[in-house]
Amino acid sequence: MSGSSNISSWPTFSFIGIPGLEAAHMWISIPFCLLYLVALGGNVLLLFLVRAEQNLHEPQFYFLAMLALTDLGLSLSTMPSVLAIFWFDIHDVGLDACLTQMFFIHTLSSVESGVLVAMAFDRLVAICAPLNYTRILTRHTVVCLSGAALIRGATLLAPLPFFLRTFPFCGSNILSHSYCYYPDMLNLACGDVTISSVYGLVCVLCTFAVDVIFIVVSYMKILGTVMKLGIQDRNWKSLQTCACHLCTVLVFYLPLISLAVLHRYTQETSPLLYTTMSNAYLLMTPLLNPLVYSLKSRQIQAALNKRFGVQRVVAGE
């Protein structure tokens, strides 16, 4: 009886690596490690450039710095468990460590979604109300929008670890990913999880669903404004910047939505598909964001050229 109580109160969870390729985990760790290094290095470089270059002290680049900071947090949140699996064959994690990792992953994902909304708002004002841009997008506004994204994420998602702490875990406790993910942990809990599941759905609707709607409406308004004004050189460059932002939005939301759908609506999904989608969700976004902006932003390319002698690679810019 005592042993059973201990197991329920202090469960241990087991991460999976890549099902069927356990023998090759050491070799698989090499590309994973390189991808993490590129993601960390790229986002640190963006932060350095925005801080060091005076001509990047503009709202759109402040939001980009916030995005890079969030991506750094996401990478550092998942890197310990992912590399522990592939390097040291360590698969087990305690409840407290798992809940801590889960909280940071979900909170930072919510913050990133909020920053993407702020970036869409920045482009909306820049294209649809250019004469009022400096009056609307002040440093105070940037701080308020970034702070609101952080407070919203932390406040809405703070109850999730406490919900999970109220449940016993009485099964094998094998997680579907290389990190702790709320729907995944909730599936392993014993007892009635209806309220916790509904609250998780409310969080998704209040953050990601609302954010997607705002982003879509913003870019529809932007496109309508540009079409009215005609495709002039300035408007064409504005559209290129918006296309860059939309690439970032798609890189973030597509794996996130796909993973959520897999968890909620599929029962017989291949573990390999789960693993692929989960790694794409939290590894590709921090990796691709700095690459997208480095390739498409003339100001960042100019800053790279000034600091490191990196030549522009985008034709015509």
C-alpha positions in Angstrom: 0.0 0.0 0.0 2.8 2.4 1.0 4.8 1.6 -2.2 1.7 2.2 -4.3 1.1 5.5 -2.6 4.7 6.6 -3.3 4.4 5.7 -7.0 1.2 7.8 -7.3 2.6 10.8 -5.4 6.1 10.9 -6.9 5.9 9.4 -10.4 8.7 9.1 -12.8 8.1 9.8 -16.5 9.9 8.2 -19.4 10.8 10.2 -22.6 11.0 8.4 -25.9 13.7 9.0 -28.4 13.0 8.0 -32.0 11.1 4.7 -32.0 12.8 2.0 -33.9 16.1 3.9 -34.1 17.3 3.5 -30.5 20.6 1.9 -31.6 21.4 5.0 -33.7 20.6 7.6 -31.1 24.3 8.6 -30.7 24.6 9.3 -34.4 21.2 11.1 -34.5 22.4 13.3 -31.7 25.0 14.9 -34.0 22.5 16.7 -36.3 20.3 17.5 -33.3 23.2 19.1 -31.6 24.2 21.1 -34.7 20.6 22.3 -35.1 20.5 23.5 -31.5 23.8 25.3 -32.0 22.6 27.0 -35.1 19.3 28.0 -33.4 21.1 29.3 -30.3 23.8 31.1 -32.3 21.3 32.7 -34.8 19.1 34.1 -32.1 22.0 35.4 -29.9 23.3 37.1 -33.1 20.0 38.7 -33.7 19.8 40.0 -30.1 23.4 41.3 -30.4 22.7 43.1 -33.7 19.5 44.8 -32.5 21.3 46.0 -29.3 24.4 47.1 -31.1 23.1 48.8 -34.2 21.5 52.2 -33.9 19.5 51.8 -37.1 17.8 48.7 -35.8 16.4 50.6 -32.8 12.9 50.5 -34.3 9.7 48.8 -33.1 9.8 46.0 -35.7 13.3 45.1 -34.6 12.4 45.3 -30.9 9.7 42.8 -31.6 12.2 40.7 -33.5 14.5 40.8 -30.5 11.6 39.6 -28.3 11.0 36.8 -30.7 14.6 35.8 -30.6 14.6 35.9 -26.8 11.5 33.7 -26.7 13.1 31.2 -29.2 16.2 31.0 -27.0 14.0 30.1 -24.1 12.2 27.4 -26.0 15.5 25.9 -27.2 17.0 25.9 -23.7 13.8 24.4 -22.3 13.9 21.4 -24.5 17.6 20.9 -25.1 18.4 19.2 -21.8 15.9 16.4 -22.1 16.5 15.9 -25.9 20.2 15.7 -25.7 20.1 13.6 -22.5 18.1 11.0 -24.4 20.5 10.9 -27.4 23.8 11.4 -25.7 23.5 9.6 -22.4 20.4 7.3 -22.9 18.7 9.0 -20.0 15.0 8.7 -20.4 13.5 9.2 -16.9 12.5 12.5 -15.3 10.7 13.3 -12.0 7.4 15.0 -11.7 8.7 18.4 -10.5 11.3 18.6 -13.3 8.7 17.6 -15.9 6.1 20.1 -14.7 8.8 22.9 -14.7 9.8 22.1 -18.3 6.1 21.9 -19.3 5.3 25.3 -17.8 8.2 27.0 -19.6 7.5 25.3 -22.9 3.8 26.3 -22.9 4.3 29.8 -21.5 7.0 30.6 -24.0 4.9 29.2 -26.9 2.1 31.5 -25.8 4.5 34.5 -25.5 5.8 33.8 -29.0 2.3 33.7 -30.4 1.6 37.1 -28.7 4.8 38.6 -30.2 3.8 37.4 -33.7 0.5 39.3 -33.1 2.5 42.4 -32.1 4.6 42.1 -35.3 1.5 41.9 -37.4 0.1 45.0 -35.7 3.4 46.8 -36.4 3.2 46.0 -40.1 -0.5 46.9 -40.1 0.2 50.4 -38.7 3.3 50.8 -40.9 1.4 50.1 -44.2 -2.2 51.3 -43.4 -1.3 54.3 -41.2 2.3 55.3 -42.0 1.9 58.9 -41.0 0.9 57.9 -37.5 3.5 55.1 -37.2 5.9 56.9 -34.8 3.0 58.3 -32.7 1.4 54.8 -32.3 4.4 52.5 -32.1 6.4 54.3 -29.4 8.9 52.5 -27.1 6.2 52.5 -24.4 3.8 50.7 -26.8 6.4 48.1 -27.6 7.1 47.5 -23.9 3.3 47.2 -23.2 2.6 44.8 -26.0 5.6 42.6 -25.1 4.7 42.7 -21.4 1.1 41.8 -22.2 2.2 38.8 -24.2 4.4 37.6 -21.3 1.8 38.3 -18.5 -0.9 36.6 -20.6 1.1 33.5 -21.1 2.3 33.2 -17.5 -1.1 33.9 -16.0 -3.2 31.6 -18.2 -0.7 28.7 -18.0 0.4 28.9 -14.4 -2.6 26.6 -13.2 -1.6 23.7 -15.5 1.2 22.3 -13.3 -1.1 22.5 -10.2 -3.9 20.6 -12.1 -1.5 17.8 -12.9 -0.2 17.7 -9.3 -3.7 16.8 -8.1 -3.9 13.6 -10.2 -2.3 10.2 -9.4 -0.3 8.6 -12.2 -0.7 4.9 -12.1 0.4 3.6 -15.5 3.7 3.1 -17.3 4.0 6.9 -17.6 5.7 6.8 -21.0 5.6 10.2 -22.7 5.1 10.5 -26.5 7.8 13.2 -26.9 11.3 14.1 -25.9 10.0 16.7 -23.5 7.0 17.2 -21.2 3.8 18.4 -23.0 0.5 19.1 -21.2 -1.9 17.0 -23.3 0.6 14.2 -23.2 0.9 14.2 -19.4 -2.9 14.6 -19.0 -3.5 11.4 -21.0 -1.4 9.5 -18.4 -3.3 10.8 -15.4 -5.8 8.6 -13.6 -9.2 10.0 -12.6 -11.6 12.5 -14.1 -9.5 15.0 -16.1 -12.5 16.8 -17.7 -12.0 20.1 -16.0 -8.3 20.1 -16.7 -8.8 19.2 -20.3 -11.5 21.9 -20.7 -9.2 24.5 -19.1 -6.4 23.5 -21.5 -8.8 24.0 -24.4 -9.8 27.4 -23.1 -6.1 28.4 -22.9 -5.7 27.4 -26.5 -8.7 29.3 -27.6 -7.7 32.4 -25.6 -4.2 32.5 -27.0 -3.5 30.7 -30.2 -7.0 30.8 -31.8 -7.5 34.6 -31.0 -4.0 35.3 -32.2 -4.4 33.5 -35.5 -7.6 35.4 -36.2 -6.0 38.8 -35.5 -3.0 37.9 -37.6 -5.2 36.8 -40.5 -7.4 39.9 -40.3 -4.3 42.1 -40.1 -2.7 40.7 -43.2 -6.0 40.8 -45.1 -6.2 44.5 -44.3 -2.6 45.0 -45.3 -3.1 43.2 -48.6 -6.3 45.2 -49.3 -4.4 48.5 -48.6 -1.5 47.6 -50.8 -3.8 46.6 -53.7 -5.6 49.9 -53.4 -2.4 51.9 -53.6 -1.0 49.8 -56.4 2.2 47.8 -56.6 4.8 50.6 -56.4 8.4 50.0 -55.3 7.7 51.0 -51.7 4.6 48.8 -51.5 6.4 45.9 -53.1 9.1 46.1 -50.4 6.3 46.2 -47.7 4.8 43.1 -49.1 8.2 41.4 -49.0 8.5 42.2 -45.4 5.0 40.9 -44.7 5.8 37.7 -46.6 8.8 37.3 -44.3 6.5 37.7 -41.2 4.0 35.2 -42.7 6.8 32.6 -43.2 7.6 33.0 -39.5 3.9 32.6 -38.6 3.5 29.5 -40.7 6.7 27.9 -39.3 5.3 28.4 -35.8 1.6 27.6 -36.1 1.6 24.7 -38.6 3.6 22.2 -36.4 1.8 23.5 -33.3 -1.7 22.9 -34.8 -0.7 19.6 -36.3 0.6 18.3 -32.9 -2.6 19.5 -31.1 -4.8 17.7 -33.7 -2.8 14.5 -33.4 -3.2 14.5 -29.6 -6.9 15.3 -29.6 -8.4 13.4 -32.6 -6.1 10.5 -33.4 -5.8 7.3 -31.3 -3.7 5.0 -33.5 -1.0 7.5 -34.6 2.4 6.2 -35.3 4.9 7.1 -32.5 7.4 8.1 -35.2 4.9 10.7 -36.5 4.4 12.1 -32.9 8.2 12.4 -32.5 8.7 14.1 -35.9 5.9 16.6 -35.3 7.0 17.4 -31.7 10.6 18.0 -32.7 9.5 20.2 -35.6 7.2 22.2 -33.3 10.0 23.2 -30.9 13.2 22.9 -32.9 12.4 24.3 -36.3 10.9 27.6 -35.1 14.0 28.8 -33.2 16.1 27.5 -36.1 14.3 29.1 -39.0 13.3 32.5 -37.6 16.8 34.0 -37.6 17.5 32.5 -41.0 14.3 33.9 -42.5 15.0 37.4 -41.2 18.7 37.4 -42.0 17.9 36.5 -45.6 15.0 38.9 -46.1 15.7 42.0 -44.0 17.9 44.5 -45.7 18.7 46.3 -42.4 19.8 43.1 -40.8 21.9 42.2 -43.8 23.5 45.6 -43.7 24.3 45.2 -40.0 25.8 41.7 -40.6 27.9 43.2 -43.4 29.1 46.0 -41.2 30.0 43.8 -38.2 31.2 40.6 -39.9 31.7 41.4 -43.6 28.8 39.2 -44.6 27.6 40.2 -48.1 24.0 40.5 -49.1 22.5 37.5 -50.7 19.1 38.7 -51.8 19.1 40.0 -55.4 18.0 43.5 -55.9 18.4 44.6 -52.3 
